[in-house]
Amino acid sequence: MTIDKKPPPIVIGIPAISKNAAYIDQVGDTNVATVSQTARVAYAEIDQDGGGNRTVLSQNGVGEAYASVSQKGSVNFAQVQQGGSGQNVLYLDQSGNSNWAWANQNSAGEVYNGARMSQSGNYNDMALVQDGSDNLADLKQVGDQNGMSATQVGDGNRLAWTQQGTGLTDLRIVQTGGMEKGGQLSVTQTGVTPGH
């Protein structure tokens, strides 16, 4: 495992949005997508390809929300909650079978919270909480039965976290307060946990 307190720049863009919209494209059997939009400005795009995938997306608050979710495979589950008074961004991509991803973004400032989450493999778990402003997280898991959870509270946190292997332990990273309090991390974990 390697840890660097100076992660590479994380670039997560947000398109210009001015009204609520939702686009859902599903290919396969028994895929379910649920979208709830009560935010002042919300935009959502969901694309599912496979069987038995489920996405639950909620965009509320008085700010702006953007989300793009794509799931390919079978029996993947994604739940996204976006709210607050600022801007939130999310791209989420799951490829494989029986992966689980959950994200809660609550923006409270002028600079948006951004997340890019990706899982490839089977039986992986991923969870992210962003509460504040100008928090960016780039999370990626490749392999099977890996766990990942991160929490960013406050302003200006940065996290680039990659896991590649099988049965890797969830480090449960918590960041508070931005660069001045150590809220800048790059983490890479690889390998196979004994017994997998």
C-alpha positions as CSV (number, residue, x, y, z in Angstrom):
1,M,0.0,0.0,0.0
2,T,1.2,3.5,-0.8
3,I,0.0,6.8,0.7
4,D,0.9,10.2,-0.7
5,K,-0.2,13.4,1.0
6,K,0.1,15.3,-2.3
7,P,-2.3,13.6,-4.7
8,P,-2.3,14.4,-8.4
9,P,-4.7,17.0,-9.6
10,I,-8.3,15.7,-9.6
11,V,-10.4,17.2,-12.5
12,I,-14.1,16.6,-12.3
13,G,-16.2,18.8,-14.5
14,I,-19.8,19.8,-14.3
15,P,-21.9,20.7,-17.4
16,A,-23.9,23.9,-17.6
17,I,-27.4,23.0,-16.4
18,S,-30.4,25.3,-16.1
19,K,-33.4,23.1,-15.4
20,N,-34.4,19.7,-14.2
21,A,-34.1,16.7,-16.6
22,A,-33.7,13.0,-16.5
23,Y,-32.7,10.5,-19.2
24,I,-32.9,6.7,-18.6
25,D,-31.8,4.1,-21.0
26,Q,-32.1,0.4,-19.9
27,V,-31.1,-2.7,-21.9
28,G,-31.7,-6.1,-20.5
29,D,-34.2,-7.7,-18.1
30,T,-35.5,-6.6,-14.7
31,N,-33.4,-3.4,-14.5
32,V,-35.0,-0.7,-12.2
33,A,-34.1,3.0,-12.1
34,T,-35.8,5.4,-9.8
35,V,-35.2,9.2,-10.0
36,S,-36.6,11.8,-7.6
37,Q,-35.9,15.5,-8.3
38,T,-37.0,18.3,-6.1
39,A,-33.8,20.4,-6.3
40,R,-33.9,23.9,-7.8
41,V,-31.8,22.6,-10.7
42,A,-31.2,18.9,-11.3
43,Y,-29.9,16.9,-14.2
44,A,-29.7,13.1,-14.2
45,E,-28.6,10.5,-16.8
46,I,-28.9,6.7,-16.1
47,D,-27.8,3.9,-18.4
48,Q,-28.1,0.3,-17.3
49,D,-27.1,-2.7,-19.5
50,G,-27.6,-6.2,-18.1
51,G,-30.0,-7.9,-15.8
52,G,-31.3,-7.2,-12.3
53,N,-29.5,-3.9,-11.9
54,R,-31.0,-1.2,-9.7
55,T,-30.4,2.5,-9.3
56,V,-32.0,4.9,-6.8
57,L,-31.2,8.6,-7.3
58,S,-32.5,11.5,-5.2
59,Q,-31.7,15.1,-6.0
60,N,-33.1,17.6,-3.6
61,G,-32.2,20.8,-1.7
62,V,-32.0,24.4,-3.0
63,G,-28.8,24.0,-5.0
64,E,-27.8,22.3,-8.2
65,A,-27.3,18.6,-8.8
66,Y,-25.8,16.6,-11.7
67,A,-25.4,12.8,-11.8
68,S,-24.5,10.3,-14.5
69,V,-24.8,6.6,-13.5
70,S,-23.9,3.6,-15.8
71,Q,-24.1,0.0,-14.7
72,K,-23.1,-3.0,-16.9
73,G,-23.5,-6.5,-15.7
74,S,-26.0,-8.2,-13.3
75,V,-27.5,-7.5,-9.9
76,N,-25.5,-4.3,-9.3
77,F,-27.0,-1.7,-6.9
78,A,-26.3,2.0,-6.8
79,Q,-27.9,4.6,-4.5
80,V,-27.1,8.3,-4.8
81,Q,-28.4,11.2,-2.6
82,Q,-27.6,14.8,-3.7
83,G,-28.7,17.8,-1.7
84,G,-27.7,21.0,0.0
85,S,-27.5,24.6,-1.2
86,G,-24.5,24.4,-3.5
87,Q,-23.5,22.2,-6.5
88,N,-22.9,18.5,-6.5
89,V,-21.4,16.3,-9.3
90,L,-21.3,12.5,-9.6
91,Y,-20.2,10.0,-12.2
92,L,-20.7,6.4,-11.1
93,D,-19.8,3.4,-13.2
94,Q,-20.1,-0.2,-12.1
95,S,-19.1,-3.1,-14.4
96,G,-19.5,-6.7,-13.3
97,N,-21.9,-8.6,-11.0
98,S,-23.3,-7.9,-7.5
99,N,-21.4,-4.7,-6.9
100,W,-22.8,-2.1,-4.4
101,A,-22.2,1.6,-4.4
102,W,-23.6,4.4,-2.3
103,A,-23.0,8.1,-2.3
104,N,-24.3,11.0,-0.3
105,Q,-23.3,14.5,-1.4
106,N,-24.4,17.6,0.6
107,S,-22.9,20.8,-0.8
108,A,-22.9,23.9,1.3
109,G,-20.7,26.4,-0.5
110,E,-20.0,28.2,-3.8
111,V,-17.6,25.5,-5.1
112,Y,-19.1,22.2,-6.0
113,N,-18.5,18.7,-4.5
114,G,-17.2,16.3,-7.2
115,A,-17.0,12.5,-7.2
116,R,-16.0,9.9,-9.8
117,M,-16.6,6.4,-8.6
118,S,-15.8,3.2,-10.6
119,Q,-16.0,-0.5,-9.7
120,S,-15.0,-3.4,-12.0
121,G,-15.4,-6.9,-10.9
122,N,-17.7,-8.8,-8.6
123,Y,-19.1,-8.3,-5.0
124,N,-17.3,-5.0,-4.4
125,D,-18.7,-2.4,-2.0
126,M,-18.1,1.3,-2.2
127,A,-19.5,4.2,-0.1
128,L,-18.8,8.0,-0.2
129,V,-20.0,10.9,1.9
130,Q,-19.2,14.5,1.0
131,D,-20.5,17.2,3.3
132,G,-19.3,20.7,2.7
133,S,-17.8,22.5,-0.3
134,D,-15.0,21.9,-2.8
135,N,-14.5,18.3,-1.9
136,L,-13.2,16.0,-4.7
137,A,-12.9,12.2,-4.6
138,D,-11.7,9.9,-7.4
139,L,-12.4,6.3,-6.3
140,K,-11.6,3.1,-8.2
141,Q,-11.8,-0.6,-7.4
142,V,-10.8,-3.4,-9.7
143,G,-11.1,-7.0,-8.7
144,D,-13.5,-9.0,-6.4
145,Q,-14.8,-8.7,-2.9
146,N,-13.1,-5.4,-2.1
147,G,-14.4,-2.7,0.3
148,M,-14.0,1.0,0.2
149,S,-15.6,3.8,2.2
150,A,-14.6,7.5,2.5
151,T,-16.0,10.6,4.2
152,Q,-15.1,14.2,3.4
153,V,-16.3,16.9,5.7
154,G,-15.6,20.6,5.5
155,D,-14.0,22.3,2.5
156,G,-11.2,21.6,0.1
157,N,-10.6,17.9,0.7
158,R,-9.0,15.8,-2.0
159,L,-8.9,12.0,-2.3
160,A,-7.5,9.8,-5.1
161,W,-8.0,6.1,-4.0
162,T,-7.3,3.0,-6.1
163,Q,-7.7,-0.6,-5.1
164,Q,-6.8,-3.5,-7.3
165,G,-6.9,-7.1,-6.1
166,T,-9.2,-9.5,-4.2
167,G,-10.6,-9.1,-0.7
168,L,-8.8,-5.9,0.1
169,T,-9.7,-4.3,3.4
170,D,-11.8,-1.2,3.7
171,L,-9.5,1.6,5.0
172,R,-12.5,3.8,6.0
173,I,-10.8,7.1,5.2
174,V,-12.2,10.2,6.9
175,Q,-11.1,13.7,5.8
176,T,-12.0,16.9,7.6
177,G,-10.9,20.5,7.0
178,G,-8.9,20.4,3.7
179,M,-5.2,20.7,3.1
180,E,-4.4,22.5,6.3
181,K,-5.6,19.5,8.3
182,G,-4.3,16.7,6.1
183,G,-7.3,16.5,3.8
184,Q,-5.2,15.7,0.7
185,L,-4.5,12.0,0.1
186,S,-3.6,9.6,-2.7
187,V,-3.9,5.9,-1.7
188,T,-3.1,2.8,-3.7
189,Q,-3.7,-0.7,-2.4
190,T,-3.0,-3.8,-4.4
191,G,-2.8,-7.6,-3.7
192,V,-4.9,-10.5,-2.5
193,T,-6.0,-11.0,1.1
194,P,-5.2,-14.5,2.4
195,G,-8.2,-16.8,2.1
196,H,-9.4,-15.3,-1.2
